[in-house]
Amino acid sequence: MDFSKIKIPGFSIHTNEQKLAIIQKAITKKTESRLKTLKISSPPVFDVSFANYNLSNNDYHKTLFVSSSTLKRLKKSEKHYLDASLMQYGSATKNSFAYGTLVHDDLEYRIKTGNWMQWKAGTFKTKTTIKAEALEVHESVMPIIERYRKEFEHSPILNAILNHADSEVSFFDKENNMKIRTDAVMKVGDNLEIVDFKSVADISRFKWDLINYGYDISAGMYTETLEQLTGYKVGFSFVLICKKTGLTKIVEVSSATLEQYKEKFFQLKSAAEKIDISNPKGYELEVF
C-alpha cells in the first residue's frame, strides 16, 4: 500500500520547509550548467565524408543542400521557401548583418589563429559604415569591439571557446540533404557542444528574438544533424554580443528545451517535404 497517497485533513507528508527544499533542489538540478561543471576541450577530427574544414562561407551557401536559413523561410510561406529572392531587407537590416559579420569574422579569426583581426577606426562620419577590405569601422565602434574582446579573454568559459573550439566547420547530411555550418564546436565532458554567436541590439530581448528569427529551429536542426552524423550527444549554447555596448551573455540551452527545438525542426522539415512545387502557397489568410 502506498501511504504517500493517503489524504488526511490537516496532515501533510512534508512540512512547508521540506517542500521548499525539494523544489529548490529540483530547480538547482534542472538549471545546473554543463559549461561550468564539465571540462571543455577540443573536439575530435571529424570524418571528411561529412565535414569540411576549409569551405568558405560563400562556397558553403552555393551548395545545394538545405540550410536552416532556407528551411526557416517556410515560416513565411511556401513561395518564400522556394524563392530566396522574395526575402527583401532594408538598409537597417543590412547594416545589422554587416556588424554581425564583423563580429563572426573577428571571433573566427581569433579561434583559428590565436590573434584578433586588425580592425581600426576610419575617418568617415557615418557610424554604420564598415569597410571590410580596409578593416575600418567608425571610431565609435572600436570601444565596442575592444569590450567584447576583453570579455572573451577574461571569462573562463568564453576563453575556453576561443582556445579549444573548431570554428566554421561545414557539415553535410547527404542522406537527408541537410547542411549546417557551426560558428564553434567543442567537447564538453564526453559530449559535443555547438556554440552560436549572436550580435543583438538588446540582450534582454533575446528570448523574443529566439522565436521571431527562428534561432530555436536552427538549434534543433544543428544538434539533430550533428548527432546523426557523429553519434555524439550534442548540446547547444548561444553567446550574445550586444551591438551597442560589447557586453556578452552566455545562454545555455537545457537538454529538455533542446528536445522541443528539435520537434519544431522536425515539423518544419516535414512541411517542406509536402510542398507541391508546381503550386506553392503564398501568405496564409489571417484574421485580426
N, C-alpha and C positions, 0 to 999 in steps of 0.2 A: 504493500500500500504506500502510495506517495503522500506523505504527511505534509509536503510543501503545498499541496493543492487544497488542504483543509482550510476553510474560511471560518474564523471565529470572530464575532463582532468585537471591535476594540483591540484585537490582537494581531500583531504582525510578526512574521518570522525574522524580519530585520528591523533594527531601530532606524530612525531617520539618518543618524550619523553613519550607520553601516551602509545604507542605501547610497548615500552621497559618496562614500569611499569607493563603492562598487562602480558607480557611474564615472567617477574621476579616473579610476583605474582603466575602465574601458575606453574612455576618451584618450588617455595617455597612450594606450596600446595602439589605438587606431591612428593617431597622428605622429607616431614615432618616425623620425626621419631616417631613411636609409643612407642619405648623403652624409649625415652627421655621425652615424653609428657604424657604418661599414667602410672597409678600405676601398679607396678609389685608386685604380691602376689602369695601365694601358690595355686596350682591347686586343684580342688575338688578330693575327693577319687573316683577313677574310679571303675566301676562295675566289679566284679571278673569274670563275664561271658565273658569278652573280654580283661581284663587287668590282668597281673601277675607281682607283685612287687618283687617276690623272686626268679625268674628264673635266673640261672646263664647264662653267655654268651654262654658257651659250650652247655648247655641243650637247650637254645634258638635255636641254629643253628642245633640241631638234630631234631627239629620238622619239619614236612613235609609240612608246609605252604611255599608259595613262598615269598622270601625276595627281597629287592631291589638289593642286590648284585647278586642274581640269575637272576633276570629279566635283569639286565644290561649286563650279559654275552651274551644276544641275540644281542647286538650291534656288537659282533664279528661274530657270526654265530649261526644257529640253533643247530649245534652239540655242541658248547660251552655251550649253554643254558641247554642242556640235560645232559651234562657230565662235571662235575666240574673238573675232573682230567686233562682236556685239558688246564686248566689255569696254566701255568708254570711261576714261579717267580725266578729271580736271587737273589744273596746274597744281593745286594744293596737294592732291593725292600723289602726283608725280614727284613733287618736291619731297614728300614724305618717303616715297620709295627710294629716292636718291640718298637721303640721310640714312635710311635703313641699310642700303647697300654699302655705304661708307663704314658703318659700324661692323657689318658682317665681314667685309674685306679686311678691316683692321684686326679683328679678332682671329680670322682665319690665318692671316699672315703671322700673327704672334704665336699661334699654336704650331704652325709649320716651321717657322724659322727661329723662334725664340726672341724675336725683335718686333717692335711696333713699326707700323708704316710711318714715313716721314711727312706727315701732314703739317702744313704751315699756314699761317694767316696770310690771306691775299689782301690786295689794296682796293678791291671793289666794294661798293656800298650796299648792294643787295644781300641781305642776311641769308637768304635761301640758296644763293649761288654756291655750287660745288664744282670745282674744276678738277675732275678726276685724274686727267693725264698729268696735270701740273702738281697734283696733290695739294691744292689750295682750297681753303674754306674761308668764310667771313671770320674776322678776328673774334667775334662774339661766340663762335662755335668752339674755338680752341680750348677754353676753360672746361667746356662740357666734355670734350674728348679726354682731356687730362684727368677729369674727375672719375669717369668710368674706368679708365686705365688703372688709376690708383686703387679703386675698389677691387678690381680683378686681381691686382698684385697682392693686396693685403688680406683679402678674405681667404681663409683656408680652403673652402670648397671651390670658389672661383679660380683660385690659383692652381688647384689640383686639375681643374678642367683644362687650363692653359698648358699644363706640363704633362698631362697624361692622355688627353683625348686625341683621337684622329679627327681631322676636320675635312668637311666637304667630300665625304665618300658617297659615290653614287651606287645604289643597289637596284638590281633589276630582277623582278619576279617574272620570268618568261612564261611560266605556266598560267598565271593569271593576268599577264600583260600589264603589270603594275610597276611603277618605279618610284623610288624615294631618294632624296639627297639630304643627308644629315648635316646640320651645322657642326655638331660634335657628337662623337660616340665613344664611350669608355666602359670599363668594367667597374661595377660597384658590388663588392663582395664577389659572389660567384656568377652574378648576372650582368647583362649589358644594360647600359643606360644611355638613352638618346637625350641630348641637350639641344633645345631650340632657342636661339637668341631672338628676342623681340624688342625692337625700338618702339616705344609707346609715348603718347603725349601725356598720359596721366596714369601712373601705376595703379592708383586706387580704382580705376575704372576697368582694369583688365578682365575682371570676371564677366563684364558685359562684352568686351572686345572678343573674348574667348568664343562666345556663341555667335556674335554678329559676323565675325570674319571666318568662322569655321575652323578655328585652331583646334577645337576638340576633335573634329573629324580627322584633321591631319594627324593628331597624336594617335588616334585609334588606328589609322591606316599605317603609320610608320611602325608602330610597335608590332602590329599583327604581321606585317610584311617581313620585318627583320626576324621575328620569332620563327616564321615559316622557313626562311632561308637559312638560318643559322642553328636552329634547335635550342637556342638560349631563351630563357625568360628575359623579357625586356621591360625596363622601366622608362619613364618619361618625365623630364623636368623642363620648365621654361626659365630662362634668365631674362628678366625685363630690364631694359636700359631706358631711362627717361630722356626723351629728346631735349627737354628744357633745362634739366639740371645735371644729367650724367649719373644720377643716383641709380643704384641697381637693386633688384629684389629677385630672390630665387623662389619659384613656385614649383613645388614637388607634387606630382600627381600620384595619388594613392592607387594601389592595385585595384581597389573596388571601383573607384571613379574611372580608371582606365578601361575597365571592362564595359562601362557604359559608353565610353567614347568609341570603343571597338564596335559596339552594337550600332551606333549611329553610322559608322563607316560601312558596315555590312548592309544596312538598309539603303544607303545611297548607292552603293555598288550594285545591289540587286535592282534598284530602279533604273540605273544606267543600262543594265543588260536587257531590260524590257522595252527600251525606246524603239519605236517604229521609225527608223531612219528616213523612210520615204515620206513620213508625215509627222515630224516632230511638233510637239506642243509649245506654244509661246507662254506668256504670262497667264496664270490661272485667274479666273474671275474672283474678285474679292468684294466683300460687303462690309461697309463701315457702319 
